[in-house]
């Protein structure tokens, strides 16, 4: 039996370039698809937010547990989205801090002498790191080391570093810094949170204190990681040691 052109077109489907005016999907097709793909909604949770869910039980005094579970799922999805956004923002912040720290380290390594190094720490690095104050100070040396006496260096009384960090302590992050001027000098009234790090250049050099301060009270706080702050302090420490070993 020969086929008419219309019958042949129906079997072959539309030719290239033809567009179907309308594609309709029946409820049975949707149902069959969901049965065949039971994890579809799990892979596309955003669809749940736009769907209306029927109350499974109707009547006074009856709790609709299905609707409660769906609403809880939507809440969990919102919480997960918020947590993901927090992780992204934190990662961006950490990357910015890391890049600033690298720039500060390069500047320290390029300093030509102790006085330029101390000036860099107190006057220029706060701008590089985006903080409000940075200081460096040393307890007295025996015999005295005149090279550590400079306008940009704080003179600390004996035992100051142990008092601030605890005996043998290396670092302290303070979200509510109370300074009488010992650490930050004229900037003491400005600083509200701080990172304090012990530095020990070695040799006959005395123990010292490297400090970073911010005007906001929660920029530094005990639960934060200290790796970058400690690394920066170690670089300062090694630079001081190098220049002390270099004849004037």
Secondary structure as UniProt FT lines:
FT   HELIX           5..12
FT   TURN            16..17
FT   HELIX           27..36
FT   TURN            38..39
FT   HELIX           40..43
FT   HELIX           46..49
FT   TURN            60..61
FT   HELIX           65..110
FT   HELIX           114..119
FT   HELIX           120..124
FT   HELIX           125..129
FT   STRAND          133..139
FT   HELIX           146..148
FT   TURN            151..152
FT   STRAND          154..156
FT   TURN            158..159
FT   HELIX           160..165
FT   TURN            167..168
FT   STRAND          171..174
FT   TURN            182..184
FT   HELIX           185..187
FT   TURN            188..190
FT   STRAND          193..200
FT   TURN            203..204
FT   STRAND          207..214
FT   TURN            217..218
FT   TURN            222..223
FT   HELIX           227..244
//
